[in-house]
Amino acid sequence: MEFSLGPESHPQPDKIDKISFLSLCPLFAGLSQWELQSISRLTRLVEYKKDETVYEEGGPADSFYIVVSGRFEVSLGSLDKKKVLAYIRRGDYFGEMALLTHEPHSATLRALSDSLLLQLKKEDFKRITESSASVSLEISRRLSSRVKGIETRSRLLMPSDIVTIFSNQNHVGRTEFSINLAASLFQETRQKTVLLDMSPSGSEISAKLHMAKKVPIAQFHNISNAAPGALANFLVRHPVGFEVLSVGHEEGDALGEAIIVSLLNHLAIDYRFIIIDLPHGIDGMVIKALKQSDTMCFLTDSSLNNVTETRDIVAELEKNLSFPENRISIVINEVLMGIRTTVTTKRELFGDKPVYSLPATKGLGEREEASSMPFVVSEPAAEYSRVVRHMARRISHNLVGLVLGSGAALGLAHIGVLKVLERENIPIDMISGSSIGALIGSLYAVGKSSPEIQEAAEDVRGMVKFSQLLDVSLYPVRGLLDGRRIVRHFRKHLGNKTFDDCRIPLKIVGANLSTRQIKVFETGFIADAVRASIAIPAIFKPVFMYGDWVVDGGILSPLPIETLRRAGANKIIAVNVFPTLKDILERKILIEEAAEKEEGLIRQKNFVVQEMHRIKKFLIRRFTPNVFDILMNTIQSMETQIAEIEGASADLVIRPVVPNASWVDFFKPEIFIKRGEEEAARALSKIKALVSSQDL
């Protein structure tokens, strides 16, 4: 099948060559031209719009299909518990198994884009299989592969994601963002990525990267009949690894509207990610491109008028075109005098949609144009680059979440884990924490380095300094300790920072006594949320917030993994510091061995030393366990069991347990931190494998 750049200015709609498509299908590849022609007369073209279902799991089988253009998803289960089995594209076929076995469809097939299929009815398919030896042979091979669990067709587990970037405003950094997102997607996934410049000039991207020439969209009028790779001469590969196709589109040009779906479907044959830098005027082509996309990014600056206008445009599109909310992201380029849009404002304007803030970056566009290199590559440590890479991981379903669990002093091991993750440049896209995990996670989320967090922990080295943080309540009605000194200590390191100030999205977990449900903090002052999350029942006073009493998050969720799952994390690393039964037995043995050794040494001492030792043992028996030990051991026994259940849903659990340590050993941080480093280092190969794997 040939693809040529036709000179005509008013191309006719694509005419599908059925015989050529049948010859691409492995079932019919061995047939003669006459046989193909006969079969083509029995087929008909059927069209499916994006998100339409061809057939459902358990439904009756009545047809065989060949994909002419578009993308389809094969899945099991309902939408909320869906398991994707395969992605299929042009030239692939489906439906034959149910026809041959006379059973209902074993999976659901859904269109991921506006698509065309060749349909062959059940009766006609049966006649062809019975009369053609080559078709029967291919079917036998296919059945054999299925029985053996072998799938010979490539690309079946590789989706293609279309990402559209739109702004109705000029000079808000849309093109720079498109370039950097394309670079980040390729760098994060190493999957084929193409960036389409569809600006009116068709040269906005090429002007910055000095690399691509404009191709008028009219020249793609016959792209549906083009062979794979037909666009190779018009694509330019950037040194970073992504490719660029510059396709000029004038607003209102009907050719763009007629051709855009076919062009995107053709690119989806070979590319994992297709990023489209759309023009700022809404016309038929822009609407069609938006409707085909899997992710829509609406870009604005931080002017309240522009942000509000963007909100209204998104709402109108959602209402009139039935755009699903989960495909829409808002990107705010914070260019106004360093004023950032608050989390509260984002939520009021855009609800639960993901909203990203790109920090004002002076001279970003000029630097890219001068070097022809995306900013995320030349300045990878910049905040702008970090945000864009985070978005790339979200789009590619590779967001990494870190869960830091409860455990009182045992949780100081989190610091050691963070030291290894930071040293190895492991990306962390969001953090959730409960109790001590909330404290350490919040310090890291606001930008404190792991050595700085370690220094903060060492501020309370020694019993005297630790005891200075404990303020006994004069009226211990709700708790033995007030907790005011601890709050002051937190504010020394956290200041008055709010969740808006976090470099890494943070979720702090508390337990709502009023509703007996988990309370997730993600707005307001971080120190207040931390104070609530560490409010150990009966020891610290609970915190009254938003009309409810809140206590230690570990009571209900000591390892808050589900909190990050709901926030969109795809890969979760959890740190569980609670000892297992084996660890507890090991600790008991260590204590007994230490006691026997001490007794042996004491017997060799004089009478006075032996008598002092006897008095010490008496006092220990008299006052151990004390009320604090009883409360904490009871609570931690419960938390240990809950954490085991929660940990089962993590992708990787790190267990930095110090067997002979106690919950109260805050004045000995070095033993926990060292243990955290050791366990994280031991798990490093698994961590890297998890982060680098592609969650498709």
C-alpha positions as CSV (number, residue, x, y, z in Angstrom):
1,M,0.0,0.0,0.0
2,E,1.6,3.3,-1.0
3,F,1.4,6.6,0.7
4,S,2.0,9.7,-1.4
5,L,1.8,13.4,-0.7
6,G,-1.0,14.4,-3.1
7,P,-0.9,17.9,-4.6
8,E,-4.7,18.3,-4.5
9,S,-6.0,21.2,-2.4
10,H,-9.4,19.7,-1.7
11,P,-8.8,16.0,-1.1
12,Q,-11.7,13.5,-1.1
13,P,-12.4,11.4,2.0
14,D,-10.3,8.3,2.4
15,K,-11.5,5.2,0.4
16,I,-10.7,2.0,2.3
17,D,-9.1,-0.7,0.2
18,K,-10.8,-3.8,1.8
19,I,-8.7,-6.3,-0.2
20,S,-5.4,-4.7,1.0
21,F,-6.5,-4.8,4.6
22,L,-7.7,-8.4,4.4
23,S,-4.2,-9.3,3.0
24,L,-2.7,-7.7,6.1
25,C,-4.7,-10.0,8.4
26,P,-2.7,-13.3,9.2
27,L,-5.9,-15.3,8.8
28,F,-6.2,-14.4,5.1
29,A,-2.6,-13.6,4.2
30,G,-2.2,-16.9,2.2
31,L,-5.3,-16.4,0.1
32,S,-5.3,-15.5,-3.6
33,Q,-6.4,-12.2,-4.9
34,W,-9.7,-13.7,-6.2
35,E,-10.4,-15.3,-2.7
36,L,-9.7,-12.0,-1.0
37,Q,-12.0,-10.2,-3.4
38,S,-14.8,-12.7,-2.6
39,I,-14.3,-12.3,1.1
40,S,-14.2,-8.5,0.8
41,R,-17.7,-8.5,-0.6
42,L,-19.0,-10.3,2.5
43,T,-17.5,-7.7,4.9
44,R,-18.8,-4.2,5.8
45,L,-17.2,-1.2,7.3
46,V,-18.5,-0.3,10.8
47,E,-17.5,2.7,12.8
48,Y,-17.1,3.0,16.6
49,K,-16.6,6.2,18.5
50,K,-14.1,6.6,21.3
51,D,-15.3,4.7,24.5
52,E,-18.0,2.8,22.6
53,T,-18.2,-1.0,23.4
54,V,-18.0,-3.5,20.5
55,Y,-19.0,-6.3,22.7
56,E,-19.1,-7.1,26.4
57,E,-17.8,-10.0,28.5
58,G,-20.5,-12.7,28.5
59,G,-22.3,-11.3,25.5
60,P,-23.3,-13.4,22.4
61,A,-20.8,-13.8,19.6
62,D,-22.1,-12.9,16.1
63,S,-19.2,-11.4,14.1
64,F,-15.5,-11.5,13.3
65,Y,-13.6,-8.2,13.1
66,I,-10.4,-6.8,11.6
67,V,-9.1,-3.4,12.7
68,V,-8.9,-0.9,9.8
69,S,-7.9,2.1,12.0
70,G,-8.0,3.1,15.6
71,R,-7.2,1.5,19.0
72,F,-9.1,-1.0,21.1
73,E,-8.8,-2.3,24.6
74,V,-9.5,-5.9,25.6
75,S,-10.4,-6.3,29.3
76,L,-12.0,-8.4,32.0
77,G,-14.2,-7.2,34.9
78,S,-16.1,-4.1,35.6
79,L,-14.7,-0.5,35.3
80,D,-13.7,-0.2,38.9
81,K,-12.0,-3.7,38.9
82,K,-10.9,-3.8,35.3
83,K,-8.0,-6.0,34.2
84,V,-6.6,-5.1,30.7
85,L,-5.6,-8.1,28.7
86,A,-4.4,-6.5,25.4
87,Y,-4.4,-3.4,23.2
88,I,-5.1,-4.0,19.5
89,R,-4.6,-1.8,16.5
90,R,-4.6,-1.7,12.7
91,G,-4.3,-5.2,11.1
92,D,-5.2,-7.1,14.3
93,Y,-8.3,-9.2,14.5
94,F,-10.6,-10.4,17.2
95,G,-13.9,-12.3,17.8
96,E,-12.8,-15.5,16.2
97,M,-12.5,-17.6,19.4
98,A,-16.0,-17.1,20.5
99,L,-17.3,-18.0,17.0
100,L,-15.2,-21.1,16.9
101,T,-16.1,-22.3,20.4
102,H,-19.8,-21.3,20.2
103,E,-19.4,-19.6,23.6
104,P,-20.1,-16.1,24.9
105,H,-17.3,-13.5,24.6
106,S,-14.7,-14.0,27.3
107,A,-13.7,-10.3,27.5
108,T,-15.0,-6.8,26.8
109,L,-13.7,-4.9,23.8
110,R,-13.8,-1.1,23.9
111,A,-12.8,1.5,21.4
112,L,-10.0,3.9,22.7
113,S,-10.4,6.2,19.7
114,D,-12.8,6.8,16.8
115,S,-12.2,3.6,14.8
116,L,-13.1,1.6,11.7
117,L,-13.6,-2.2,11.6
118,L,-14.2,-4.7,8.9
119,Q,-17.0,-6.9,10.1
120,L,-17.7,-10.4,8.9
121,K,-20.9,-12.0,10.1
122,K,-20.9,-15.4,11.9
123,E,-22.4,-17.4,9.1
124,D,-20.0,-16.0,6.5
125,F,-17.0,-16.5,8.8
126,K,-18.0,-20.2,9.3
127,R,-18.3,-20.8,5.5
128,I,-14.8,-19.3,4.9
129,T,-13.1,-21.4,7.6
130,E,-14.7,-24.5,6.3
131,S,-13.8,-23.9,2.7
132,S,-10.2,-22.5,3.0
133,A,-7.3,-24.7,4.2
134,S,-5.0,-21.8,4.8
135,V,-7.5,-20.0,7.0
136,S,-8.1,-23.3,9.0
137,L,-4.3,-23.7,9.4
138,E,-3.9,-20.2,10.8
139,I,-6.8,-20.7,13.2
140,S,-5.3,-23.9,14.4
141,R,-2.0,-22.1,15.1
142,R,-3.9,-19.4,16.9
143,L,-5.8,-21.8,19.1
144,S,-2.5,-23.7,19.9
145,S,-0.8,-20.5,21.0
146,R,-3.7,-19.6,23.2
147,V,-3.8,-23.1,24.9
148,K,0.0,-22.8,25.5
149,G,-0.3,-19.3,26.8
150,I,1.8,-17.9,24.0
151,E,0.8,-14.7,22.2
152,T,2.7,-14.2,19.0
153,R,1.3,-10.9,18.0
154,S,3.5,-8.0,19.2
155,R,2.4,-4.8,20.9
156,L,-0.6,-6.5,22.6
157,L,0.3,-5.2,26.0
158,M,1.4,-1.7,24.8
159,P,-1.2,1.0,24.9
160,S,-0.9,4.3,22.9
161,D,-1.7,7.4,24.9
162,I,-2.8,10.7,23.2
163,V,-2.0,13.8,25.2
164,T,-3.5,17.1,24.1
165,I,-2.2,20.4,25.4
166,F,-4.6,23.4,24.9
167,S,-4.8,27.0,26.0
168,N,-7.0,29.8,24.8
169,Q,-4.4,32.3,25.9
170,N,-1.2,33.4,24.2
171,H,2.2,33.6,25.9
172,V,1.5,31.2,28.8
173,G,4.3,28.8,28.0
174,R,2.2,26.2,26.2
175,T,4.8,25.3,23.6
176,E,7.6,25.1,26.1
177,F,5.5,22.9,28.3
178,S,4.7,20.6,25.4
179,I,8.4,20.2,24.5
180,N,9.3,19.4,28.1
181,L,6.5,17.0,28.6
182,A,7.5,15.1,25.4
183,A,11.1,15.0,26.6
184,S,10.1,13.8,30.1
185,L,7.8,11.1,28.8
186,F,10.6,9.6,26.7
187,Q,13.1,9.9,29.5
188,E,10.9,8.4,32.1
189,T,9.6,5.5,30.0
190,R,12.1,5.0,27.1
191,Q,9.0,4.4,24.9
192,K,8.5,5.9,21.5
193,T,7.1,9.4,21.8
194,V,6.1,11.9,19.1
195,L,5.3,15.6,19.5
196,L,2.8,17.2,17.0
197,D,3.1,20.9,16.4
198,M,-0.4,21.9,15.2
199,S,0.0,25.6,15.6
200,P,-1.2,27.9,12.8
201,S,2.4,28.4,11.6
202,G,3.3,24.8,12.2
203,S,6.7,26.0,13.3
204,E,6.4,27.1,16.9
205,I,8.2,24.0,18.2
206,S,10.6,23.7,15.3
207,A,11.6,27.4,15.9
208,K,12.6,26.5,19.5
209,L,14.3,23.3,18.7
210,H,15.7,24.2,15.3
211,M,14.8,20.9,13.8
212,A,11.5,20.3,11.9
213,K,9.8,21.6,8.8
214,K,6.1,22.3,8.4
215,V,4.0,19.7,6.5
216,P,0.5,21.0,5.5
217,I,-2.2,18.8,7.0
218,A,-3.9,18.4,3.6
219,Q,-1.0,16.2,2.5
220,F,-2.2,13.5,4.9
221,H,-5.6,13.0,3.3
222,N,-4.9,9.4,2.4
223,I,-3.2,8.4,5.6
224,S,-5.7,5.6,6.4
225,N,-4.4,3.6,3.4
226,A,-0.7,4.3,4.1
227,A,1.7,1.6,5.1
228,P,3.3,1.7,8.6
229,G,6.3,4.0,8.6
230,A,4.9,6.2,5.8
231,L,5.6,9.3,7.9
232,A,9.3,8.5,8.4
233,N,10.4,11.2,6.0
234,F,8.5,13.9,7.8
235,L,9.5,13.0,11.4
236,V,12.6,14.5,13.0
237,R,14.2,12.9,16.0
238,H,15.5,15.1,18.7
239,P,18.8,14.2,20.4
240,V,16.9,13.5,23.7
241,G,15.0,10.7,21.9
242,F,11.4,12.0,21.1
243,E,10.3,12.8,17.6
244,V,8.6,15.9,16.1
245,L,6.0,16.2,13.4
246,S,5.2,19.8,12.4
247,V,1.7,19.9,11.0
248,G,0.3,23.4,10.3
249,H,-3.4,24.0,10.9
250,E,-5.2,27.3,10.3
251,E,-8.2,27.9,12.5
252,G,-11.5,26.8,10.8
253,D,-9.7,24.8,8.2
254,A,-12.1,21.9,7.5
255,L,-9.2,19.7,6.2
256,G,-7.8,19.4,9.7
257,E,-11.1,18.3,11.1
258,A,-11.5,15.6,8.3
259,I,-7.9,14.2,8.7
260,I,-6.9,14.5,12.4
261,V,-8.5,11.2,13.6
262,S,-6.9,9.2,10.7
263,L,-3.5,10.8,11.4
264,L,-3.7,10.1,15.1
265,N,-4.8,6.5,14.5
266,H,-1.9,6.0,12.1
267,L,0.6,7.3,14.6
268,A,-0.8,5.1,17.3
269,I,0.4,2.1,15.4
270,D,4.0,2.8,16.3
271,Y,4.0,5.4,19.2
272,R,3.4,4.9,22.9
273,F,2.8,8.6,23.5
274,I,1.4,11.2,21.0
275,I,1.6,14.7,22.4
276,I,-0.3,17.4,20.5
277,D,0.5,21.1,20.9
278,L,-2.9,22.5,19.8
279,P,-3.6,26.0,18.5
280,H,-5.3,28.4,20.9
281,G,-8.5,28.8,18.9
282,I,-11.3,26.2,19.4
283,D,-12.5,24.8,16.1
284,G,-13.6,21.4,14.7
285,M,-10.1,20.0,14.5
286,V,-9.3,21.0,18.1
287,I,-12.6,19.5,19.4
288,K,-11.9,16.2,17.5
289,A,-8.3,16.1,18.8
290,L,-9.5,16.7,22.4
291,K,-12.2,13.9,22.0
292,Q,-9.6,11.4,20.9
293,S,-7.2,12.1,23.7
294,D,-6.5,10.1,26.8
295,T,-5.2,13.1,28.8
296,M,-6.2,16.7,28.2
297,C,-4.0,19.4,29.7
298,F,-5.5,22.8,29.9
299,L,-2.8,25.5,30.4
300,T,-3.3,28.9,31.9
301,D,-1.3,31.5,33.8
302,S,-2.1,32.4,37.4
303,S,-4.2,35.5,36.6
304,L,-7.5,34.9,38.4
305,N,-9.4,36.0,35.3
306,N,-7.5,33.6,33.1
307,V,-7.8,30.7,35.6
308,T,-11.5,31.4,35.9
309,E,-11.9,31.5,32.1
310,T,-10.1,28.2,31.8
311,R,-12.5,26.7,34.4
312,D,-15.4,27.9,32.3
313,I,-14.0,26.5,29.1
314,V,-13.4,23.1,30.7
315,A,-16.9,23.1,32.2
316,E,-18.4,23.9,28.8
317,L,-16.5,21.1,27.1
318,E,-17.4,18.6,29.8
319,K,-21.1,19.6,29.5
320,N,-21.5,19.7,25.7
321,L,-19.0,17.0,24.7
322,S,-19.3,14.5,27.6
323,F,-15.6,14.7,28.4
324,P,-14.8,12.4,31.4
325,E,-13.4,14.3,34.3
326,N,-10.6,11.8,35.0
327,R,-8.9,12.7,31.7
328,I,-8.6,16.4,32.4
329,S,-5.7,18.1,34.0
330,I,-5.1,21.8,34.7
331,V,-1.7,23.3,34.4
332,I,-1.1,26.7,35.9
333,N,2.0,28.6,34.9
334,E,2.7,30.7,38.0
335,V,4.1,33.8,36.3
336,L,2.7,36.6,38.4
337,M,5.2,38.0,40.9
338,G,5.8,34.6,42.6
339,I,2.2,34.4,43.8
340,R,1.1,30.7,43.7
341,T,-2.4,29.4,43.4
342,T,-3.4,27.8,46.7
343,V,-4.7,24.3,47.0
344,T,-8.0,25.6,48.3
345,T,-8.4,27.8,45.3
346,K,-7.6,25.0,43.0
347,R,-10.1,22.8,44.6
348,E,-12.8,25.4,44.6
349,L,-12.3,26.1,40.9
350,F,-11.6,22.6,39.6
351,G,-12.9,20.1,42.1
352,D,-11.0,16.8,42.2
353,K,-9.2,17.3,38.8
354,P,-5.4,17.2,39.0
355,V,-4.1,20.8,39.1
356,Y,-0.3,21.4,38.6
357,S,1.6,24.5,39.3
358,L,4.6,25.3,37.1
359,P,6.8,27.7,39.0
360,A,7.8,30.9,37.3
361,T,11.2,30.2,35.6
362,K,12.9,33.2,34.2
363,G,14.2,32.9,30.7
364,L,13.1,29.3,30.2
365,G,12.0,29.8,26.6
366,E,15.0,31.8,25.7
367,R,17.4,29.2,27.1
368,E,15.6,26.4,25.2
369,E,15.7,28.3,22.0
370,A,19.4,29.1,22.4
371,S,20.5,25.6,23.2
372,S,17.7,23.6,21.3
373,M,17.5,21.5,24.5
374,P,14.4,21.0,26.7
375,F,14.7,22.7,30.1
376,V,14.0,19.3,31.9
377,V,17.2,18.0,30.3
378,S,19.5,21.0,30.7
379,E,18.2,21.9,34.3
380,P,16.9,18.6,35.7
381,A,17.1,19.7,39.3
382,A,14.9,22.8,38.8
383,E,11.4,22.9,40.3
384,Y,9.8,23.3,36.9
385,S,11.5,20.1,35.7
386,R,10.4,18.2,38.8
387,V,6.8,19.1,38.2
388,V,6.8,18.2,34.5
389,R,8.5,14.8,35.3
390,H,5.8,14.2,37.9
391,M,3.2,14.8,35.2
392,A,5.0,12.5,32.8
393,R,4.9,9.7,35.4
394,R,1.2,10.3,36.1
395,I,0.4,10.1,32.4
396,S,2.4,7.0,31.9
397,H,0.9,5.4,35.0
398,N,4.2,5.3,36.8
399,L,3.7,7.5,39.9
400,V,5.8,6.4,42.8
401,G,4.3,6.8,46.3
402,L,6.2,6.4,49.6
403,V,4.3,5.3,52.7
404,L,5.9,6.0,56.1
405,G,4.1,4.1,58.9
406,S,3.5,4.6,62.6
407,G,5.8,3.2,65.3
408,A,6.8,6.0,67.7
409,A,10.6,5.9,68.1
410,L,10.8,2.9,65.8
411,G,9.8,5.2,63.0
412,L,13.1,7.1,63.2
413,A,14.2,4.3,60.8
414,H,12.3,6.2,58.1
415,I,15.1,8.7,58.0
416,G,17.6,6.0,57.1
417,V,15.4,4.9,54.3
418,L,15.1,8.4,53.0
419,K,18.8,8.8,53.0
420,V,19.2,5.9,50.6
421,L,16.3,6.9,48.3
422,E,17.7,10.5,48.1
423,R,21.3,9.3,47.5
424,E,20.2,7.0,44.7
425,N,17.9,9.6,43.1
426,I,14.8,7.5,43.5
427,P,11.8,9.6,42.4
428,I,9.1,10.1,45.0
429,D,5.9,11.6,43.6
430,M,3.8,11.6,46.7
431,I,4.1,10.7,50.4
432,S,1.6,9.6,53.0
433,G,2.4,9.3,56.7
434,S,0.8,8.2,59.9
435,S,2.0,9.3,63.4
436,I,5.9,9.4,63.4
437,G,5.7,8.7,59.6
438,A,3.6,11.9,59.2
439,L,6.3,13.9,61.0
440,I,9.3,12.6,59.0
441,G,7.3,12.6,55.7
442,S,6.2,16.2,56.2
443,L,9.8,17.4,56.7
444,Y,10.9,15.6,53.5
445,A,7.9,16.9,51.6
446,V,8.6,20.5,52.3
447,G,12.1,20.2,51.0
448,K,14.3,19.2,54.0
449,S,17.1,16.8,53.0
450,S,17.5,13.5,54.8
451,P,20.7,14.8,56.6
452,E,18.7,17.8,57.8
453,I,15.9,15.5,59.1
454,Q,18.5,13.4,60.9
455,E,19.9,16.5,62.5
456,A,16.4,17.4,63.7
457,A,16.0,13.9,65.2
458,E,19.4,14.3,67.0
459,D,18.1,17.5,68.6
460,V,16.5,15.2,71.2
461,R,19.5,12.9,71.8
462,G,19.6,12.0,75.5
463,M,16.9,11.5,78.1
464,V,17.1,15.0,79.4
465,K,16.4,16.7,76.1
466,F,13.7,14.2,75.3
467,S,12.0,14.7,78.7
468,Q,12.0,18.5,78.0
469,L,9.5,17.9,75.2
470,L,7.0,16.2,77.5
471,D,4.7,18.6,79.2
472,V,2.5,16.9,81.8
473,S,-1.1,18.1,81.7
474,L,-2.3,19.7,84.9
475,Y,-5.8,18.4,84.2
476,P,-5.3,15.0,82.5
477,V,-8.9,14.6,81.5
478,R,-8.2,13.9,77.8
479,G,-4.5,12.9,77.9
480,L,-1.5,12.7,80.2
481,L,0.5,15.1,78.1
482,D,-0.6,18.5,76.6
483,G,1.7,18.3,73.6
484,R,2.4,22.1,73.3
485,R,6.1,21.7,73.6
486,I,6.1,19.1,70.8
487,V,4.1,21.5,68.6
488,R,6.7,24.2,69.3
489,H,9.5,21.7,68.4
490,F,7.7,20.9,65.1
491,R,7.3,24.5,64.2
492,K,11.0,25.0,64.7
493,H,11.5,22.8,61.7
494,L,8.3,23.2,59.8
495,G,7.6,26.9,60.6
496,N,4.2,28.0,59.4
497,K,4.4,26.0,56.2
498,T,1.1,24.8,54.7
499,F,0.4,21.9,52.4
500,D,0.6,24.5,49.5
501,D,4.4,24.7,50.3
502,C,5.1,21.1,49.8
503,R,7.5,20.2,47.0
504,I,6.1,16.6,47.1
505,P,2.3,16.1,47.5
506,L,1.7,15.1,51.1
507,K,-1.1,13.2,52.8
508,I,-1.2,13.1,56.6
509,V,-3.4,10.5,58.3
510,G,-5.3,10.9,61.5
511,A,-8.2,9.0,63.2
512,N,-11.5,10.8,63.6
513,L,-12.9,9.8,67.0
514,S,-16.3,11.3,66.1
515,T,-16.9,9.3,62.9
516,R,-14.4,6.4,63.6
517,Q,-13.0,7.0,60.1
518,I,-9.6,7.9,58.7
519,K,-9.1,11.6,58.4
520,V,-6.7,12.6,55.6
521,F,-5.1,16.1,56.0
522,E,-4.0,17.8,52.7
523,T,-4.8,21.5,53.4
524,G,-3.9,23.9,56.2
525,F,-0.8,24.1,58.4
526,I,1.3,21.0,58.3
527,A,2.4,21.3,61.9
528,D,-1.2,21.1,63.1
529,A,-1.9,18.0,61.0
530,V,1.3,16.3,62.3
531,R,0.2,17.2,65.9
532,A,-3.1,15.5,65.3
533,S,-1.5,12.4,63.7
534,I,0.8,11.8,66.7
535,A,-1.9,12.2,69.3
536,I,-1.5,8.8,70.9
537,P,-4.8,8.1,72.8
538,A,-4.7,8.7,76.5
539,I,-1.0,9.9,76.3
540,F,-1.4,13.0,74.2
541,K,-4.5,15.1,74.2
542,P,-6.5,14.6,71.1
543,V,-6.8,17.6,68.7
544,F,-10.1,19.4,68.0
545,M,-10.1,20.2,64.3
546,Y,-12.9,21.1,61.9
547,G,-15.5,20.2,64.5
548,D,-14.1,16.7,65.3
549,W,-11.6,15.2,67.8
550,V,-8.7,13.6,66.0
551,V,-6.1,11.2,67.4
552,D,-3.1,9.2,66.2
553,G,-3.5,8.0,62.6
554,G,-2.0,4.7,63.4
555,I,-5.2,3.7,65.3
556,L,-7.0,3.1,62.0
557,S,-4.3,3.2,59.3
558,P,-0.7,2.7,60.6
559,L,0.5,2.1,57.0
560,P,-1.7,4.4,54.9
561,I,-1.3,2.7,51.5
562,E,-4.9,3.1,50.3
563,T,-4.6,6.8,50.9
564,L,-1.9,7.0,48.1
565,R,-3.7,4.6,45.8
566,R,-6.8,6.9,45.9
567,A,-4.5,9.8,45.2
568,G,-3.2,8.1,42.0
569,A,0.0,6.4,43.0
570,N,0.8,3.4,40.8
571,K,3.8,2.0,42.5
572,I,4.0,2.1,46.3
573,I,7.0,1.6,48.5
574,A,5.9,1.2,52.2
575,V,8.1,1.3,55.3
576,N,6.8,-0.8,58.1
577,V,8.8,-0.5,61.3
578,F,6.7,-2.8,63.4
579,P,8.4,-6.1,64.4
580,T,7.1,-9.4,63.2
581,L,6.4,-12.3,65.6
582,K,9.9,-13.6,64.7
583,D,11.4,-10.2,65.6
584,I,9.5,-10.2,68.9
585,L,10.8,-13.6,69.8
586,E,14.3,-12.6,68.8
587,R,14.0,-9.6,71.1
588,K,12.9,-11.7,74.0
589,I,15.8,-14.0,73.5
590,L,18.3,-11.1,73.3
591,I,16.9,-9.6,76.6
592,E,17.1,-13.0,78.3
593,E,20.7,-13.5,77.1
594,A,21.7,-10.0,78.2
595,A,20.1,-10.6,81.6
596,E,21.9,-13.9,82.1
597,K,25.2,-12.3,81.1
598,E,24.6,-9.4,83.5
599,E,23.8,-11.8,86.4
600,G,27.0,-13.7,85.7
601,L,29.0,-10.5,85.9
602,I,27.2,-9.3,89.1
603,R,28.0,-12.5,90.9
604,Q,31.7,-11.7,90.5
605,K,31.3,-8.3,92.2
606,N,31.3,-7.4,95.9
607,F,28.3,-7.4,98.2
608,V,27.4,-3.7,97.7
609,V,27.2,-4.0,93.9
610,Q,25.1,-7.2,94.3
611,E,22.8,-5.4,96.7
612,M,22.4,-2.4,94.4
613,H,21.6,-4.8,91.5
614,R,19.0,-6.5,93.6
615,I,17.3,-3.2,94.5
616,K,17.4,-2.2,90.8
617,K,15.7,-5.5,89.8
618,F,13.0,-5.0,92.5
619,L,12.3,-1.4,91.2
620,I,12.1,-2.6,87.6
621,R,9.6,-5.4,88.6
622,R,7.7,-2.9,90.6
623,F,7.3,-0.2,88.0
624,T,7.5,-2.2,84.7
625,P,5.4,-2.2,82.7
626,N,4.2,1.3,83.6
627,V,1.0,2.9,82.3
628,F,2.8,4.3,79.2
629,D,4.2,0.9,78.3
630,I,0.8,-0.8,78.8
631,L,-0.9,1.8,76.6
632,M,1.8,1.8,73.9
633,N,2.3,-1.9,73.8
634,T,-1.5,-2.4,73.6
635,I,-1.9,0.1,70.8
636,Q,1.2,-1.2,68.9
637,S,0.0,-4.7,69.1
638,M,-3.2,-3.6,67.3
639,E,-1.3,-1.4,64.8
640,T,1.1,-4.3,64.0
641,Q,-1.8,-6.5,62.9
642,I,-3.4,-3.7,60.8
643,A,-0.1,-2.8,59.2
644,E,0.4,-6.4,58.1
645,I,-3.0,-6.3,56.4
646,E,-2.4,-2.9,54.8
647,G,1.2,-3.9,53.7
648,A,-0.1,-6.7,51.6
649,S,-1.3,-4.2,49.0
650,A,2.1,-2.4,48.6
651,D,4.3,-3.1,45.7
652,L,7.4,-3.3,48.0
653,V,7.6,-3.3,51.8
654,I,10.8,-2.3,53.6
655,R,11.1,-3.7,57.2
656,P,13.8,-1.8,59.1
657,V,13.2,-3.5,62.5
658,V,15.5,-3.0,65.5
659,P,14.6,-6.1,67.6
660,N,15.9,-5.0,71.0
661,A,14.5,-1.4,70.7
662,S,11.6,0.2,72.5
663,W,8.9,2.6,71.4
664,V,10.3,5.3,73.7
665,D,13.9,5.3,72.5
666,F,13.7,8.7,70.8
667,F,17.0,9.6,72.5
668,K,18.9,6.9,70.5
669,P,18.1,7.9,66.9
670,E,21.3,6.6,65.4
671,I,20.4,2.9,65.9
672,F,17.1,3.3,64.0
673,I,18.6,5.5,61.2
674,K,21.4,3.0,60.6
675,R,18.9,0.2,60.4
676,G,16.8,2.1,58.0
677,E,19.8,2.6,55.7
678,E,20.8,-1.0,55.9
679,E,17.3,-2.3,54.9
680,A,16.8,0.2,52.2
681,A,20.2,-0.6,50.7
682,R,19.4,-4.3,50.8
683,A,16.1,-3.6,48.9
684,L,17.7,-1.2,46.5
685,S,17.8,-3.5,43.5
686,K,14.1,-4.2,44.0
687,I,13.3,-0.5,44.4
688,K,15.1,0.4,41.2
689,A,13.4,-2.5,39.3
690,L,10.0,-1.3,40.5
691,V,10.5,2.3,39.6
692,S,11.9,1.6,36.2
693,S,9.3,-1.0,35.2
694,Q,6.5,0.2,32.9
695,D,3.0,0.0,34.4
696,L,1.0,-0.3,31.2
